[in-house]
Amino acid sequence: MTNILIIGAASAIAQETAKCFASDGAHLFLVARNGERLEAIAADLRVRGAQQVETFVLDLMQFDRHQELFEAAIAALGTLDMLLIAHGTLSNQQQCQRSVEETLHELNNNALSVISLLTIGANYFEQRRKGCIAVIGSVAGDRGRPSNYVYGTAKAALNAFLQGLRARMAKVGVAVVTIKPGFVATPMTASIRQGLLFAQARPVGEGIYKAMQQRRDVVYLPWFWQPIMLIVRSIPESIFKRLSL
Ligand SMILES: NC(=O)c1ccc[n+]([C@@H]2O[C@H](COP(=O)([O-])OP(=O)(O)OC[C@H]3O[C@@H](n4cnc5c(N)ncnc54)[C@H](OP(=O)(O)O)[C@@H]3O)[C@@H](O)[C@H]2O)c1
């Protein structure tokens, strides 16, 4: 049976992935910053078939508690087979442009907190010589766009970190999965008008579950973002800088 640590477990996408693991009878350790919501999510997963669901309330900006988080998860579940990191915030680009503080806050939350968690988690999985680490990145990390390049920078940093980590962990049998969703209808995107390219959280969450089971390297969700981003990345900079994307 799978023991999985889900960090950012209140994320709408992560909840859908957690439901897939719950119906397999997994043991879950969930981390989120809102205790009340976390308990409601845990109760739902128990009803859906999870054998064990434990919770840990933490604002992940508290870097000095990341080690404690892992120790609590290992103490509760015994061992960890899988790790999913899902938390994030869609940065307000305009506010970031006006404020260094806001920019650094967003980079800390979306990139450095994840890198801190990955550093601790990777050492654990490296010792175990098995397991799977998955992180929700974004297509926004594939190319910096004027409308969201602070968020994109954080996701690009994760992309590079995960590339290196994947090659390190491949030698010891640990999979590292980078998930790159496009637009998904979740609380994060509630203020954005939903167009044709919007996906629902459920299929994206299920796609993450499958990608983790299959130990994939990089997965675009839905799949059509892979060719779209291939085109976006191939536009010459001299043209790209004139576009309002
Ligand atoms: N939705 C999209 O279009 C889209 C596209 C590409 C990638 N993604 C990525 O997918 C992941 C999940 O997002 P989502 O769409 O499921 O949105 P969501 O439902 O808004 O989930 C984001 C979660 O991150 C949590 N979070 C943020 N900062 C945190 C912190 N410092 N400590 C603890 N929890 C924190 C939020 O907690 P609270 O609820 O307490 O605020 C929220 O539960 C994110 O990494 C996001 O960047 C989303």
The ligand as an SDF file (V2000), in Angstrom:
LIG
                    3D

 48 52  0  0  0  0  0  0  0  0999 V2000
   -4.8430   26.5430  -11.5650 N   0  0  0  0  0  0  0  0  0  0  0  0
   -4.0140   26.6850  -12.5780 C   0  0  0  0  0  0  0  0  0  0  0  0
   -4.3770   27.2060  -13.6600 O   0  0  0  0  0  0  0  0  0  0  0  0
   -2.6040   26.1910  -12.4790 C   0  0  0  0  0  0  0  0  0  0  0  0
   -1.8410   26.1110  -13.6430 C   0  0  0  0  0  0  0  0  0  0  0  0
   -0.5310   25.6670  -13.5900 C   0  0  0  0  0  0  0  0  0  0  0  0
    0.0000   25.3000  -12.3710 C   0  0  0  0  0  0  0  0  0  0  0  0
   -0.7540   25.4010  -11.2280 N   0  0  0  0  0  0  0  0  0  0  0  0
   -0.1200   25.0260   -9.9750 C   0  0  0  0  0  0  0  0  0  0  0  0
   -0.8830   24.0170   -9.3680 O   0  0  0  0  0  0  0  0  0  0  0  0
   -0.6480   24.0340   -7.9570 C   0  0  0  0  0  0  0  0  0  0  0  0
   -1.9660   23.9150   -7.2420 C   0  0  0  0  0  0  0  0  0  0  0  0
   -2.7840   25.0440   -7.5260 O   0  0  0  0  0  0  0  0  0  0  0  0
   -4.3570   24.9710   -7.7030 P   0  0  0  0  0  0  0  0  0  0  0  0
   -4.6900   25.3310   -9.0930 O   0  0  0  0  0  0  0  0  0  0  0  0
   -4.8660   23.6820   -7.1520 O   0  0  0  0  0  0  0  0  0  0  0  0
   -4.8310   26.2030   -6.8250 O   0  0  0  0  0  0  0  0  0  0  0  0
   -5.4180   26.3250   -5.3560 P   0  0  0  0  0  0  0  0  0  0  0  0
   -6.6060   25.4470   -5.1990 O   0  0  0  0  0  0  0  0  0  0  0  0
   -5.5330   27.7710   -5.1000 O   0  0  0  0  0  0  0  0  0  0  0  0
   -4.2550   25.6660   -4.4850 O   0  0  0  0  0  0  0  0  0  0  0  0
   -3.0850   26.3210   -4.0910 C   0  0  0  0  0  0  0  0  0  0  0  0
   -2.8730   25.9020   -2.6610 C   0  0  0  0  0  0  0  0  0  0  0  0
   -1.5830   26.3210   -2.2320 O   0  0  0  0  0  0  0  0  0  0  0  0
   -1.7140   26.6650   -0.8710 C   0  0  0  0  0  0  0  0  0  0  0  0
   -0.6320   27.5150   -0.4210 N   0  0  0  0  0  0  0  0  0  0  0  0
   -0.0780   28.5810   -1.0580 C   0  0  0  0  0  0  0  0  0  0  0  0
    0.9090   29.0930   -0.3180 N   0  0  0  0  0  0  0  0  0  0  0  0
    0.9860   28.3330    0.8000 C   0  0  0  0  0  0  0  0  0  0  0  0
    1.7980   28.3640    1.9470 C   0  0  0  0  0  0  0  0  0  0  0  0
    2.7480   29.2940    2.1120 N   0  0  0  0  0  0  0  0  0  0  0  0
    1.6020   27.4400    2.9210 N   0  0  0  0  0  0  0  0  0  0  0  0
    0.6530   26.5130    2.7840 C   0  0  0  0  0  0  0  0  0  0  0  0
   -0.1610   26.4180    1.7140 N   0  0  0  0  0  0  0  0  0  0  0  0
    0.0160   27.3340    0.7420 C   0  0  0  0  0  0  0  0  0  0  0  0
   -3.0470   27.3870   -0.8040 C   0  0  0  0  0  0  0  0  0  0  0  0
   -3.4780   27.4080    0.5230 O   0  0  0  0  0  0  0  0  0  0  0  0
   -4.7450   28.3160    0.9870 P   0  0  0  0  0  0  0  0  0  0  0  0
   -5.9260   27.6310    0.3780 O   0  0  0  0  0  0  0  0  0  0  0  0
   -4.6830   28.2120    2.4650 O   0  0  0  0  0  0  0  0  0  0  0  0
   -4.4920   29.6890    0.4450 O   0  0  0  0  0  0  0  0  0  0  0  0
   -3.9000   26.5140   -1.7170 C   0  0  0  0  0  0  0  0  0  0  0  0
   -4.5110   25.4540   -0.9870 O   0  0  0  0  0  0  0  0  0  0  0  0
    0.1260   25.3200   -7.6750 C   0  0  0  0  0  0  0  0  0  0  0  0
    1.4960   25.0030   -7.5320 O   0  0  0  0  0  0  0  0  0  0  0  0
   -0.0670   26.1260   -8.9360 C   0  0  0  0  0  0  0  0  0  0  0  0
    1.0030   27.0350   -9.1550 O   0  0  0  0  0  0  0  0  0  0  0  0
   -2.0450   25.8220  -11.2580 C   0  0  0  0  0  0  0  0  0  0  0  0
  1  2  1  0
  2  3  2  0
  2  4  1  0
  4  5  1  0
  4 48  2  0
  5  6  2  0
  6  7  1  0
  7  8  2  0
  8  9  1  0
  8 48  1  0
  9 10  1  0
  9 46  1  0
 10 11  1  0
 11 12  1  0
 11 44  1  0
 12 13  1  0
 13 14  1  0
 14 15  2  0
 14 16  1  0
 14 17  1  0
 17 18  1  0
 18 19  2  0
 18 20  1  0
 18 21  1  0
 21 22  1  0
 22 23  1  0
 23 24  1  0
 23 42  1  0
 24 25  1  0
 25 26  1  0
 25 36  1  0
 26 27  1  0
 26 35  1  0
 27 28  2  0
 28 29  1  0
 29 30  1  0
 29 35  2  0
 30 31  1  0
 30 32  2  0
 32 33  1  0
 33 34  2  0
 34 35  1  0
 36 37  1  0
 36 42  1  0
 37 38  1  0
 38 39  2  0
 38 40  1  0
 38 41  1  0
 42 43  1  0
 44 45  1  0
 44 46  1  0
 46 47  1  0
M  CHG  2   8   1  16  -1
M  END
$$$$
